[in-house]
């Protein structure tokens, strides 16, 4: 897979979230609350789902006070909001594969909004399983390269149990099996590493390039529209954007 294009996608997402932290914090807060209720309580040592979500929150620069407050509230409140996780699959312009993970208390509203976004920007919503076979669930840890020695970081990652290690000019990408994610995260954190990204993602097996700028603009607008939806937690895709688009 193209590590460079993957990091460009993450950078673009990070730049976007830097300008909309309140929305990002709200989404992660909802995810934390659900993790407390569905994963087995407010203790991350016995709730692996919550532990992974806390790691994601910290990588997104959610303050520790916010994280603790959300967990305490979720542990003490009733079930007035019944959120469920729903995945949607579809195609962007020129057949780009897209998976949308939503956390919603109204599946009819969310389905209509997601379908509208696909229709508006040159895509179409598909059926369950239509593109998920093109992705593999993996833990992903991104570490900024800075002045770190590549061989040393790779050795630490592989010793911790990582399934793959890739490097480019900006970052190191560490991939894990989902069940090994928490342990590897703990191991590398104990060695002083900090992460730009720390979460379990759907990683595409192949990437698709779009034929022209118009198609790329439509694809970017589709992603923006989906990510701006309050019910949408994550959007995964296999679009490899051009160098021109990456510089915008």
Helices and strands as residue ranges (DSSP letters): H 3-18, H 21-39, H 48-59, H 64-76, E 84-91, G 93-95, E 97-104, H 107-120, E 124-125, G 132-134, E 135-144, H 150-160, E 164-167, E 171-176, G 178-180, H 181-190, E 197-204, H 213-228, E 232-237, H 243-247
